[in-house]
Amino acid sequence: MKKILILLFLILASCGAARKVDVDKVSSVIKADSSAITKKETLITQDNYISTIIDTDELEIVPIDTTKSMQVDGKTYKNVKLRHKKTKKVLVDTTKIKVAEKALIKVNVKKDIEVKSNKKEIDKKSNYSIYVLWFSILLIIASAFYAYKKINKPLF
């Protein structure tokens, strides 16, 4: 009898609520790979044009006979050998300097992004039938007590 009462009490004392839990776990990985290549070419040209003009005027006076007269700045020459030489040198420097520079720049970017999201939804529905059960048990106990009193009138 005690076991039946304990079992009946546990059944009646339970909350009677239904609970539904939805758990969504989403995990995603986003990968981004990018590469950029930059080419740079530079060509520098330097042209030189240097012109040098050299004019020379040579006058050579050589006496044939040293006993005869000869003056140089006053210009009296007798019995001399004259040699006059005029030269003109033109030097032209045309050099070209070319400098070429090439650059290649590579950039690689790798990015991994991990996104995790947890979503938990709880749907709790109450069961109101437990209150009807308690009310019906109290009604049964009251009617049993009333019937017992009616059968056994002189209780006190």
C-alpha positions in Angstrom: 0.0 0.0 0.0 2.9 2.4 0.8 4.5 1.7 -2.5 1.3 2.4 -4.4 0.9 5.7 -2.5 4.5 6.8 -3.2 4.1 5.9 -6.9 0.8 7.7 -7.1 2.4 10.8 -5.4 5.3 10.8 -7.8 3.0 10.6 -10.8 0.8 13.4 -9.5 3.7 15.6 -8.4 5.5 15.6 -11.7 5.5 18.9 -13.5 4.0 17.5 -16.7 5.7 20.1 -18.9 6.9 19.1 -22.3 10.2 20.6 -23.4 11.6 20.6 -26.9 15.2 21.8 -27.5 16.6 22.6 -30.9 20.3 23.1 -31.1 21.8 24.3 -34.4 25.6 24.3 -34.7 27.0 25.9 -37.9 30.7 25.9 -38.6 32.0 27.3 -41.9 35.4 28.1 -43.2 35.9 31.0 -45.7 39.1 30.9 -47.6 40.3 33.9 -49.6 43.4 33.5 -51.8 44.6 36.4 -53.8 47.8 37.2 -55.7 49.0 40.4 -57.3 51.9 40.7 -59.7 53.3 44.2 -60.5 55.8 44.6 -63.3 57.8 47.8 -63.4 60.2 48.6 -66.3 62.3 51.7 -66.3 64.5 52.8 -69.2 66.8 55.8 -68.7 68.8 57.1 -71.7 71.5 59.7 -71.4 72.9 61.2 -74.6 76.1 63.2 -74.4 77.2 65.5 -77.1 80.5 67.2 -76.2 82.3 69.1 -79.0 85.9 70.3 -78.5 87.6 72.4 -81.1 91.3 72.9 -80.9 92.9 75.5 -83.2 96.7 75.5 -83.3 98.9 78.0 -85.3 102.5 77.1 -85.4 105.2 79.3 -87.0 108.7 77.9 -87.2 111.5 80.1 -88.3 114.8 78.4 -88.9 117.8 80.4 -90.1 119.7 78.9 -93.0 122.8 81.0 -92.4 123.4 82.3 -88.9 125.5 85.2 -90.1 122.6 86.9 -91.9 120.0 89.0 -90.1 116.8 87.8 -88.5 114.4 89.5 -86.3 111.3 87.8 -85.2 108.9 90.3 -83.6 110.0 93.2 -85.7 109.6 90.9 -88.7 112.9 91.1 -90.5 113.8 87.8 -91.9 116.5 87.2 -94.4 118.0 83.9 -95.3 115.6 81.8 -93.2 113.4 78.9 -93.6 109.8 79.5 -92.6 107.4 76.8 -91.8 103.8 77.7 -91.0 101.5 75.0 -89.7 97.8 75.6 -88.9 95.8 72.7 -87.5 92.2 72.5 -86.4 91.1 69.5 -84.4 87.4 68.8 -83.7 86.7 66.2 -81.0 83.1 65.2 -80.7 82.1 62.9 -77.8 78.7 61.3 -78.5 78.2 58.7 -75.8 74.9 57.1 -75.0 74.2 55.6 -71.6 71.2 53.4 -71.3 70.1 52.1 -67.9 67.3 49.5 -67.9 65.7 48.4 -64.6 63.1 45.7 -64.4 61.2 44.9 -61.2 58.7 42.1 -60.6 56.8 42.2 -57.4 54.6 39.3 -56.4 52.2 39.5 -53.4 50.3 36.4 -52.3 47.7 36.8 -49.6 46.0 33.7 -48.0 43.3 34.3 -45.5 41.2 31.6 -43.6 38.2 32.8 -41.6 36.4 30.3 -39.5 32.9 31.2 -38.4 31.1 29.2 -35.7 27.6 29.9 -34.6 25.4 28.1 -32.1 21.7 28.6 -32.0 19.6 27.1 -29.2 15.8 27.3 -29.2 13.8 26.0 -26.3 10.1 25.4 -26.8 8.5 24.7 -23.5 4.8 23.8 -23.5 2.9 23.5 -20.2 0.6 20.5 -19.6 -2.5 21.7 -17.8 -4.0 18.2 -17.5 -2.1 17.7 -14.2 -4.3 20.3 -12.6 -7.4 18.5 -13.8 -5.9 15.2 -12.4 -5.3 16.9 -9.0 -8.8 18.3 -9.0 -10.3 14.9 -9.8 -8.3 13.2 -7.0 -9.5 15.8 -4.5 -13.1 15.3 -5.7 -12.7 11.5 -5.3 -11.3 11.9 -1.8 -14.1 14.3 -0.9 -16.8 12.0 -2.2 -15.2 9.0 -0.5 -15.1 10.9 2.8 -18.7 11.9 2.3 -19.8 8.3 1.5 -17.8 7.1 4.5 -19.6 9.6 6.8 -22.9 8.7 5.4 -22.4 5.0 6.1 -20.9 5.4 9.6 -23.1 8.1 11.0 -22.2 8.0 14.7 -18.5 8.6 14.3 -18.3 11.0 17.2 
